[in-house]
Amino acid sequence: MTKTTVKLNIRGMSCAGCVAKIEKSLNVNSGILESSVNLTLKNATIIYDSDKTNLSQINKQISDIGYEATEDEPSEEDEGKEYKNQKKNFMHSLILALPVLVISMAGVDFVYKNYLMMVLSIPVIFVFGRQFFIGLYKGIKNKSADMNTLIAVGTGAAFLYSAAATLFPELFTSIGIEPHVYYEVATIIIALILMGRMLEAKAKGKASSAIKGLLTLSPKIARIIENGKEKEVSIDDLKVGNIILIRPGEKIAVDGEIIEGASSVDESMITGESMPVEKHTGDKVISATINKTGSFKFRATQVGKDTTINQIIKLVENTLASKAPIQRLADTISGYFAITVIVIAIITGIIWMFIKPELAIVAFVSVLIIACPCALGLATPTAVMVGAGLGAQRGILIKNIESLEIANKIDTVVFDKTGTITKGEMQVADIYTNIDEKELLYYAASAESLSEHPISIAIVQKTKDKNIQLTKPENFASESGLGITANIDSRQVIIGNKGFLNNNWINTDEFSDRIDESLSKGQTAIMVAYDSAAKGIIGISDTIKPDSADAVKKLNSMGIKTIMLTGDNPKSAAAIAEKVSIKEYIAEVLPQDKAKKVKELQEKGNKVAMVGDGINDAPALIQADVGIAIGTGTDIAIESSDITLIKGSLKDVAESIILSKQTIKTIRQNLFFAFIYNVLGIPIAAGVLYPFFGILLNPMIAAAAMSLSSVSVVTNSLRLKNIKF
């Protein structure tokens, strides 16, 4: 099997029924492994087995049901074309529909009055409103129905009934029915729905502005140094290793590392951090950030799709392409909705033929028009688009909508300690020894020199500060989370926690008080032994991140339980937990047991978010209901997570949960508005209030309400931009 992924832009989609129709068609193809159609972005992401099917066949499937698929990215001109076309159709239809309304409502009879209204109605319905009838034709051809079906059948029926009453009035009078005409109903409905589509197109353009903003962050041109000369090249032509010159005020084209010069860089569009960051030789720079003051040269390390900004865009697009269970329910309902409404409308019309024949066509059209499910289809994708875009702007990347929906239910947040609550920058704080301090450091650092663990790096760094020359260890062995053994100058050196030394038959009683003192300070007490005896303790401390305490307090205030996981002993863990206001901690957890601890919390009924940054956090991030990776951590942790915090700030944990809660709340509001609108609207349109109050909904009011319901859903989604974090 050869998996291939393609993103197709689809023209002609107008409602949730269109989404359901396309997905149903794609599911027939056994070569398609997975597909997701997005109404708001008007595209489809398709994963298929190229051994069983191909792109031409997929495109044909989509075109056969009346839509046009293309791989070409829509230009800004294309994206604005829908709004312009809908505006033109609306304005032209309004110019002709208003005279029809005035003539109809004026109550003045004159010769050929009905003929004049019929002539004015024809271009409104069949020229400016032709998109609805084209949709009807395609629906009949493919044995399916959508909102175009409802509009076309409703207005078409009103027009044909009126035309028959105009051209052949005697047919009606012969059976005792007054030949009423409903040209104003048909034309005003078309005009109002076109107005709704125009406003909807404009609103959806605003909803996607955050995503479009991301796409335009990167510069188009970069200035490289080649053979000692400056040369301007397209950003698409940059390669890893290119030396790029950046001057004040310029955007940084790709990710890289400064090799010459210094400056301050505005990284707010990527990290959300408002203060410029000072950069010097050896520091990393991020694509799409803005150089403020000085000039510098940097070497490109990530280009093209691998740059930070393109990875952000990819994650946001993946989120928009994915679907939550709540959206799949809406799509399923929409797939059957149109047919159900047509049946209800026909039954309504038949009943009214027996009650009051002249109102039968009014009730029939009202039911069809008020029930259009467009708002239902927009409810979820517009809210997700605004929420995901806002998150990306604040440095919170959400991989898929499922994660966004689950994060709304989180009641427990589990933090890894090192590199998450703390900076992960270990340093030697204290040394307690019964021998020469330099000798202790020599043996300890020589043994640790092959390890990449932060504690090992801290011990080795201490010897560099003291100019101690190290020896390469032999027979190096590491037991994750416990300690190491190695031979230095033919001596076996044992380094680790108290338990590790005891397991290797080393007596540690002499240093018990010192261990307790070190642990009470929140230090990690690393014991060093050789010649079969304990020689001393190296107290390693890790600085707590400045915002960790505030982040935990924020979560606590939200009623979310916070727990710290650490490999440290209970005393050291308690000291750190107390400093950041975490009430519960689990100490002496081996890396391989972190996922197990998360699972135990889940088995107690907790919805758990795991926050971590290291390789050993990856299994726990996967096990958690929502994995949250610190963006400054390892690639595998980020890949294993559902949400990535680019800034590395724990404050964003609370922000991501708030964003989730507000986005899901907005989706539920949108779906409620869409469902309740139809639940209440259809019976009223059918005339349920007529026997009691003499009220029968005017189809023109039904059309206005239907159009504005879609606009209200999109507008409600746009309110997410005003979230208070």
C-alpha positions in Angstrom: 0.0 0.0 0.0 1.3 3.4 -1.0 -0.3 6.2 1.1 -0.7 9.6 -0.6 -2.2 12.8 0.9 -3.7 15.5 -1.2 -5.6 18.7 -0.3 -8.2 19.7 -2.9 -9.9 23.1 -3.1 -13.6 22.5 -3.9 -15.9 25.0 -5.6 -19.7 24.9 -5.3 -20.1 24.0 -1.6 -22.8 26.0 0.1 -24.1 24.0 3.1 -23.5 21.0 5.4 -25.5 18.9 3.0 -22.8 19.5 0.4 -20.2 18.2 2.9 -22.2 15.1 3.6 -22.7 14.5 -0.1 -19.0 14.8 -1.0 -17.9 12.6 1.9 -20.5 10.0 1.0 -19.3 9.9 -2.6 -15.6 9.6 -1.5 -16.4 6.8 0.9 -17.6 4.6 -2.1 -14.0 4.5 -3.3 -12.3 1.7 -1.5 -8.9 3.3 -2.4 -9.6 6.3 -0.2 -8.4 5.6 3.3 -9.5 8.8 5.0 -11.2 12.0 3.9 -12.3 15.2 5.6 -14.3 18.0 3.9 -14.3 21.5 5.4 -17.2 23.8 4.4 -15.6 27.0 5.8 -12.2 26.5 4.0 -14.0 24.9 1.0 -11.4 22.2 0.7 -11.0 18.5 1.3 -8.0 16.6 2.7 -7.8 13.1 1.3 -5.5 10.2 2.2 -5.6 7.4 -0.5 -3.9 4.3 -1.5 -2.3 5.2 -4.9 -2.1 1.5 -5.7 -5.9 1.3 -5.8 -7.0 4.8 -7.0 -5.6 8.0 -8.4 -6.2 11.8 -8.3 -8.0 11.8 -11.6 -10.5 9.3 -10.4 -11.1 11.2 -7.1 -11.6 14.5 -9.0 -14.1 12.7 -11.3 -16.0 11.4 -8.3 -16.3 15.0 -7.0 -17.2 16.5 -10.4 -19.8 13.8 -11.0 -21.9 15.0 -8.1 -21.7 18.6 -9.2 -18.6 20.1 -7.6 -15.2 21.2 -9.0 -12.0 20.1 -7.3 -8.5 21.5 -8.0 -5.1 21.4 -6.4 -4.4 25.0 -7.2 -4.4 27.2 -4.1 -7.1 29.9 -4.3 -5.6 33.4 -4.8 -6.7 36.4 -2.9 -8.7 37.4 -6.0 -10.4 34.1 -6.1 -11.3 34.3 -2.3 -12.8 37.7 -2.8 -14.7 36.6 -6.0 -17.5 34.8 -4.1 -18.3 37.9 -2.1 -18.3 40.1 -5.2 -20.5 37.7 -7.2 -23.0 37.3 -4.4 -23.1 41.1 -3.9 -23.7 41.6 -7.6 -26.5 39.0 -7.7 -28.1 40.5 -4.6 -28.0 44.1 -5.8 -29.4 43.2 -9.2 -32.1 41.0 -7.8 -33.1 43.6 -5.2 -33.5 46.3 -8.0 -36.1 44.1 -9.7 -37.7 42.5 -6.6 -38.5 45.8 -4.9 -40.9 47.0 -7.7 -42.6 43.6 -7.6 -43.1 43.9 -3.8 -44.4 47.5 -4.2 -46.8 46.6 -7.0 -48.1 43.6 -5.1 -48.5 45.4 -1.8 -49.9 48.7 -3.2 -53.4 47.3 -3.6 -53.8 49.0 -7.0 -55.1 47.0 -9.9 -54.2 47.8 -13.5 -54.1 46.0 -16.8 -51.3 43.5 -17.1 -50.3 44.0 -13.5 -49.6 40.3 -13.0 -47.8 40.1 -16.4 -45.5 42.9 -15.4 -44.6 41.2 -12.1 -44.0 37.9 -13.9 -41.6 39.6 -16.4 -39.7 41.3 -13.5 -39.5 38.1 -11.6 -38.0 35.9 -14.3 -34.5 37.4 -14.2 -34.5 37.5 -10.4 -35.3 33.8 -10.1 -33.7 32.2 -13.1 -30.7 34.5 -13.7 -29.5 36.0 -10.4 -30.9 33.0 -8.5 -29.7 30.4 -11.0 -27.2 28.9 -8.6 -30.1 27.4 -6.6 -31.6 25.8 -9.7 -28.2 24.5 -10.8 -27.9 22.9 -7.4 -31.4 21.4 -7.7 -30.5 19.9 -11.1 -27.3 18.4 -9.7 -29.1 17.1 -6.7 -31.7 15.3 -8.9 -29.0 14.0 -11.1 -27.2 12.5 -8.1 -30.3 11.5 -6.2 -29.5 13.8 -3.3 -30.8 17.0 -1.7 -29.4 20.0 0.0 -30.3 23.6 0.8 -30.3 24.5 -2.9 -33.0 21.9 -3.3 -35.2 23.6 -0.7 -34.7 27.1 -2.0 -35.2 26.1 -5.7 -38.3 24.0 -5.0 -39.8 26.6 -2.8 -39.3 29.7 -5.0 -39.8 27.6 -8.2 -43.2 26.4 -6.9 -44.2 29.9 -5.9 -43.3 31.2 -9.4 -44.9 28.4 -11.4 -48.1 28.6 -9.3 -48.2 32.4 -9.9 -47.4 32.0 -13.6 -50.3 29.5 -14.0 -52.6 31.9 -12.2 -51.5 34.7 -14.5 -51.7 32.9 -17.8 -54.6 30.5 -17.0 -56.8 32.1 -14.3 -59.9 30.3 -15.5 -58.4 27.0 -14.4 -58.5 28.2 -10.8 -61.9 29.9 -10.9 -63.4 26.8 -12.4 -62.7 24.9 -9.2 -63.6 27.7 -6.9 -60.1 28.9 -6.0 -59.1 32.6 -6.3 -56.1 32.8 -8.6 -53.6 34.5 -6.2 -50.0 35.3 -7.3 -46.9 35.1 -5.2 -44.3 36.8 -7.3 -43.2 39.1 -4.5 -42.7 36.0 -2.3 -40.4 34.3 -4.8 -38.4 37.3 -5.8 -37.9 38.7 -2.3 -36.9 35.3 -1.0 -34.2 35.0 -3.7 -33.0 38.5 -2.9 -32.9 37.9 0.9 -31.1 34.6 0.5 -28.6 36.2 -1.8 -28.1 38.9 0.8 -27.5 36.2 3.4 -24.9 34.5 1.2 -23.2 37.8 0.5 -23.0 38.6 4.3 -21.9 35.0 5.0 -19.1 35.2 2.4 -17.9 38.4 4.0 -18.1 37.0 7.6 -16.3 33.8 6.6 -13.6 35.9 5.2 -13.2 37.6 8.5 -13.2 34.3 10.3 -10.3 33.0 8.3 -8.2 36.2 8.7 -6.0 34.7 11.4 -5.0 31.8 9.1 -4.4 34.2 6.1 -2.3 36.3 8.5 -0.1 33.3 9.2 0.4 32.7 5.5 1.6 36.2 4.9 4.0 36.4 7.8 7.1 35.2 5.9 9.0 37.5 3.6 9.1 36.6 -0.1 12.8 37.5 -0.7 16.0 36.8 1.3 19.4 38.3 1.0 22.1 35.6 1.0 25.9 35.8 1.1 27.5 33.8 -1.7 31.2 33.9 -2.6 31.5 37.0 -0.5 28.7 38.9 -2.3 25.2 39.7 -1.4 22.5 38.2 -3.6 18.7 38.3 -3.4 16.8 35.0 -3.9 13.3 33.8 -3.5 12.5 32.3 -0.1 11.5 29.1 -2.0 15.1 28.7 -3.3 16.8 28.9 0.1 18.7 25.8 1.2 20.0 24.5 4.6 23.4 26.0 5.1 22.8 29.3 3.3 24.3 32.4 5.0 21.6 35.0 5.2 22.0 38.7 6.0 19.4 40.5 8.1 19.2 44.2 8.5 17.1 46.3 10.9 13.4 46.1 10.3 13.6 43.1 8.1 11.7 39.8 8.6 13.7 36.6 9.2 13.1 34.3 6.2 13.8 30.9 7.7 14.9 29.2 11.0 18.6 29.4 11.7 21.5 30.2 14.0 23.3 33.5 14.3 27.0 33.2 13.2 27.9 36.9 13.3 26.4 40.1 14.9 23.7 40.8 17.5 20.3 42.3 17.7 16.9 42.3 19.4 14.2 40.3 17.6 10.4 40.8 17.9 9.1 37.2 18.2 5.6 38.2 19.2 3.9 36.8 16.1 5.3 33.3 16.9 5.5 33.2 20.7 3.0 35.9 21.7 5.8 37.5 23.9 5.6 41.2 23.5 9.1 42.1 24.6 11.9 41.8 21.9 14.4 39.1 22.6 18.2 39.8 22.6 20.1 37.6 20.2 23.8 37.0 19.9 26.1 34.6 18.1 25.0 31.0 18.6 21.4 31.9 19.4 18.5 30.5 17.3 16.3 32.7 15.2 12.8 31.9 14.0 11.2 32.3 10.6 8.7 35.2 10.2 10.0 37.1 13.3 11.1 40.7 12.9 14.6 42.1 13.4 14.5 45.3 15.4 17.9 47.0 15.9 21.2 45.5 14.8 22.3 43.6 11.7 23.5 40.0 11.8 24.2 37.0 9.6 22.7 33.6 10.3 23.0 30.1 8.9 19.7 28.5 7.7 18.9 25.3 9.6 15.3 24.8 8.6 13.8 25.8 5.2 10.6 25.3 3.3 8.0 23.2 5.0 10.3 22.6 7.9 10.4 26.2 9.2 8.6 27.0 12.4 6.0 29.2 10.7 5.1 26.5 8.1 4.8 23.9 10.8 2.4 26.2 12.7 0.4 26.7 9.5 0.3 22.9 8.9 -0.9 22.3 12.5 -3.6 24.9 12.2 -4.8 23.5 8.8 -4.9 20.0 10.3 -7.0 21.2 13.1 -9.4 22.9 10.7 -9.5 19.8 8.5 -10.3 17.4 11.4 -13.8 16.9 12.8 -15.1 16.6 16.3 -17.9 14.1 17.1 -20.2 17.0 17.7 -19.6 18.1 14.0 -20.0 14.6 12.6 -23.4 14.5 14.3 -24.4 17.7 12.6 -23.2 16.5 9.2 -25.1 13.2 9.6 -28.3 15.1 10.4 -27.8 17.5 7.5 -27.5 14.5 5.1 -31.1 13.5 5.7 -32.5 16.8 6.6 -33.4 18.2 3.2 -35.4 15.1 2.1 -37.3 15.2 5.4 -38.2 18.9 5.0 -39.4 18.3 1.5 -41.7 15.6 2.7 -43.0 17.8 5.6 -43.6 20.7 3.1 -45.6 18.5 0.8 -47.7 17.1 3.6 -48.2 20.7 4.9 -49.3 21.9 1.4 -51.8 19.0 1.0 -53.3 19.6 4.5 -53.8 23.3 3.7 -55.4 22.5 0.3 -58.3 21.1 2.4 -58.3 23.8 5.0 -57.7 27.0 3.0 -56.4 26.3 -0.5 -55.2 29.9 -1.2 -52.7 29.5 1.7 -51.4 26.1 0.7 -48.6 27.5 -1.5 -47.6 30.0 1.2 -47.2 27.2 3.9 -45.4 24.9 1.4 -42.8 27.6 0.5 -42.4 28.8 4.1 -41.5 25.3 5.4 -39.0 24.8 2.6 -37.3 28.2 3.0 -37.1 28.4 6.8 -35.6 24.9 7.1 -32.4 25.4 5.1 -29.6 23.8 7.1 -26.8 26.2 6.2 -26.4 27.5 9.8 -26.0 23.9 11.0 -23.1 23.3 8.6 -21.3 26.5 9.7 -21.7 26.0 13.4 -18.6 24.0 14.1 -16.0 25.0 11.4 -16.3 28.7 11.9 -15.8 28.5 15.7 -12.9 26.1 15.2 -11.3 28.4 12.6 -11.5 31.4 14.9 -10.4 29.5 18.0 -7.5 27.7 16.3 -6.4 30.9 14.6 -6.5 32.8 17.9 -4.5 30.0 19.6 -1.8 30.1 16.9 -1.5 33.9 17.4 -0.9 33.3 21.1 1.6 30.5 20.6 -0.8 27.7 21.4 -0.9 25.1 18.6 -3.7 22.6 18.7 -3.2 19.5 16.4 -6.8 18.5 15.9 -10.4 19.4 16.9 -10.7 16.2 19.0 -8.0 17.5 21.3 -9.8 20.9 21.5 -13.0 19.2 22.4 -11.4 16.9 25.1 -9.4 19.7 26.6 -12.7 21.3 27.5 -13.3 18.4 30.0 -9.9 18.3 31.6 -10.1 18.2 35.5 -6.6 17.1 36.3 -3.3 18.5 35.0 -0.1 16.5 35.6 3.2 18.3 35.3 6.6 16.8 34.7 9.1 18.7 36.9 12.4 19.1 35.1 12.2 21.4 32.1 8.5 22.0 32.6 8.0 23.5 36.1 11.7 24.2 36.3 14.0 25.5 33.6 15.8 22.2 33.2 19.1 24.1 33.5 20.7 22.1 36.3 23.6 23.6 38.3 25.7 22.4 41.2 24.5 24.3 44.2 26.3 22.5 47.1 29.1 19.9 47.6 29.5 17.9 50.8 32.5 15.6 50.9 35.0 14.0 53.3 37.8 14.2 50.7 39.2 17.0 48.5 36.4 18.7 46.6 38.3 18.7 43.3 39.0 15.0 43.6 35.3 14.3 44.1 34.4 16.4 41.1 37.1 14.7 39.0 35.7 11.2 39.5 32.1 12.2 39.4 32.4 14.3 36.2 34.6 11.8 34.4 32.1 9.1 35.0 29.2 11.4 33.9 30.9 12.8 30.8 29.3 10.3 28.4 25.7 11.1 29.7 23.4 13.7 28.2 21.3 13.9 31.3 20.9 17.5 32.6 22.4 16.5 36.0 25.4 15.0 34.3 25.9 18.2 32.2 25.7 20.3 35.4 28.4 18.3 37.1 30.7 18.3 34.0 30.2 22.1 33.7 31.3 22.6 37.3 34.7 21.0 36.5 35.1 23.3 33.5 34.5 26.3 35.7 37.3 24.9 38.0 39.6 23.9 35.1 39.6 20.2 36.1 40.8 17.8 33.3 38.6 14.8 32.9 39.3 11.1 32.0 37.2 9.1 29.5 35.2 6.5 31.4 35.3 2.8 30.7 32.5 0.2 31.2 30.0 3.0 31.4 26.5 1.8 32.4 23.3 3.7 33.2 20.1 2.8 34.9 17.5 5.3 33.9 16.2 7.4 36.9 18.6 5.7 39.4 22.3 6.3 38.6 25.4 5.3 36.6 28.5 3.2 37.1 31.8 3.6 35.3 35.5 2.8 35.7 37.8 5.8 36.1 41.6 5.1 36.5 40.7 1.5 37.2 38.4 2.5 40.1 34.7 1.7 39.9 32.7 4.9 40.4 29.1 4.7 41.5 26.9 7.8 41.2 23.2 8.1 41.9 20.6 8.4 44.6 20.8 6.9 48.1 18.9 3.8 47.0 21.1 3.1 44.1 24.2 3.2 46.2 22.6 1.0 48.8 21.7 -1.5 46.1 25.4 -1.6 45.2 26.4 -2.3 48.8 27.6 1.2 49.6 26.9 2.4 53.2 25.5 6.0 53.1 24.7 6.5 56.8 27.5 9.0 57.2 25.8 11.4 54.9 22.2 11.0 56.0 21.8 14.4 57.6 23.5 16.1 54.7 21.1 14.3 52.3 18.1 15.6 54.3 19.5 19.1 54.3 20.0 19.0 50.6 16.5 17.7 49.9 14.9 20.3 52.2 16.3 22.9 49.9 14.6 21.3 46.9 17.9 20.0 45.6 18.6 16.6 44.0 21.1 14.9 46.2 23.6 13.0 44.0 25.9 10.6 45.9 29.4 9.7 44.7 31.2 6.5 45.8 34.3 4.7 44.8 36.7 2.3 46.5 33.5 0.7 48.0 32.8 3.8 50.1 30.6 6.9 49.9 32.8 10.0 49.3 30.3 12.8 49.2 27.1 14.5 48.0 26.7 16.9 45.1 23.5 19.0 45.5 22.0 19.8 42.1 19.4 22.5 41.9 17.1 23.5 39.0 15.7 27.0 38.9 11.9 27.2 38.9 10.5 29.1 35.9 9.3 32.6 36.9 5.7 32.0 35.8 5.3 28.4 37.1 3.7 29.4 40.4 1.2 31.8 38.8 0.3 29.2 36.2 -0.5 26.6 38.8 -2.5 29.1 40.9 -4.5 30.0 37.8 -5.4 26.3 37.2 -6.2 25.8 40.9 -8.6 28.8 40.7 -10.3 27.1 37.8 -11.0 24.1 40.0 -8.5 21.9 38.1 -6.4 19.5 40.2 -2.6 19.9 39.7 -0.2 17.1 40.3 3.6 17.0 39.8 5.4 13.9 38.6 9.1 13.6 39.4 11.9 11.1 39.8 13.1 13.1 42.9 12.7 11.7 46.4 9.6 12.9 48.4 11.5 15.6 50.4 12.9 17.3 47.3 9.6 16.9 45.5 7.7 18.4 48.4 10.0 21.5 48.4 9.4 22.2 44.7 5.7 21.5 44.9 5.3 23.9 47.8 7.1 26.7 46.0 4.7 26.5 43.0 1.5 25.8 45.1 1.0 22.2 43.8 -0.8 20.3 46.6 -0.2 16.8 45.3 2.9 15.2 43.9 4.1 11.8 43.0 7.8 11.3 43.8 10.4 8.7 42.8 8.7 8.0 39.5 10.9 6.3 37.0 10.6 7.6 33.4 9.0 4.4 32.1 6.4 4.6 34.9 5.1 8.1 34.0 2.5 6.8 31.6 1.4 4.2 34.2 0.7 6.9 36.7 -1.3 8.9 34.2 -3.3 5.8 33.4 -4.0 5.2 37.1 -5.5 8.7 37.4 -7.7 8.0 34.3 -8.9 4.8 35.8 -10.2 6.8 38.8 -12.4 8.8 36.4 -10.2 11.8 35.9 -9.8 13.6 32.5 -6.0 14.1 32.5 -3.8 16.5 30.7 -0.1 15.7 30.8 2.4 18.6 30.5 6.0 17.6 29.6 9.0 18.4 27.5 11.4 15.5 27.4 11.9 12.2 25.5 10.9 10.3 28.6 7.6 12.2 28.7 6.4 11.0 25.3 4.6 7.8 26.5 2.7 9.8 29.2 1.8 12.5 26.7 0.3 9.8 24.5 -1.5 8.1 27.4 -3.1 11.3 28.6 -6.5 12.4 27.4 -4.6 15.6 26.2 -0.8 15.8 25.9 0.6 19.3 26.2 4.2 19.7 25.1 6.5 22.6 26.0 7.6 24.0 22.6 11.1 24.5 23.9 11.4 20.7 24.6 12.4 17.7 22.5 10.9 17.0 19.0 9.6 13.6 20.2 7.6 15.2 23.0 6.1 17.7 20.6 5.3 15.0 18.1 3.6 12.9 20.9 1.4 15.8 22.1 -2.0 17.1 21.2 -1.2 20.8 22.1 2.2 22.5 21.8 3.0 25.7 23.8 5.5 27.5 21.6 6.6 30.0 24.3 7.4 27.3 26.8 5.3 29.2 29.4 3.1 27.2 31.8 0.6 30.1 31.8 -0.4 28.8 28.4 -1.6 25.6 29.9 -4.5 27.5 31.5 -4.9 29.6 28.4 -5.2 26.5 26.2 -8.0 25.0 28.5 -9.8 28.4 28.5 -9.6 28.5 24.7 -11.0 25.0 24.5 -13.8 25.7 26.9 -14.8 28.9 25.1 -14.5 27.4 21.6 -16.7 24.4 22.5 -19.1 26.7 24.3 -19.4 28.7 21.1 -19.9 25.5 19.0 -22.7 24.4 21.3 -24.3 27.8 21.2 -24.1 27.8 17.4 -25.6 24.3 17.1 -28.3 25.2 19.6 -29.3 28.3 17.6 -29.3 26.2 14.4 -31.3 23.3 15.8 -33.8 25.4 17.8 -34.3 27.6 14.8 -35.5 24.7 12.8 -37.4 23.0 15.7 -39.4 26.1 16.2 -39.5 27.5 12.7 -40.8 24.5 10.8 -44.0 24.1 12.8 -44.7 27.8 12.7 -44.1 27.9 9.0 -46.4 24.9 8.6 -49.2 26.9 10.3 -49.4 25.4 13.8 -50.3 28.8 15.2 -53.0 29.6 12.7 -55.9 27.9 14.4 -55.2 29.8 17.7 -53.9 33.2 16.6 -54.6 33.3 12.9 -50.8 33.6 12.2 -49.2 32.0 9.2 -45.6 32.8 8.6 -44.9 34.9 5.5 -42.3 33.2 3.3 -40.4 36.4 3.0 -39.9 36.6 6.7 -38.9 32.9 6.7 -36.3 33.7 4.1 -34.9 36.7 6.0 -34.7 34.6 9.2 -33.0 31.7 7.4 -30.4 34.0 5.9 -29.7 35.9 9.1 -29.4 32.6 11.0 -26.2 31.7 9.1 -24.8 35.2 9.6 -25.6 35.1 13.3 -23.7 31.8 13.7 -20.6 33.2 12.0 -20.9 36.4 14.0 -21.2 34.4 17.2 -18.0 32.5 16.3 -16.1 35.8 15.7 -16.8 36.7 19.3 -14.1 34.2 20.3 -11.6 36.9 19.3 -12.6 38.7 22.5 -11.8 35.9 24.9 -10.5 37.1 28.3 -7.6 34.8 29.3 
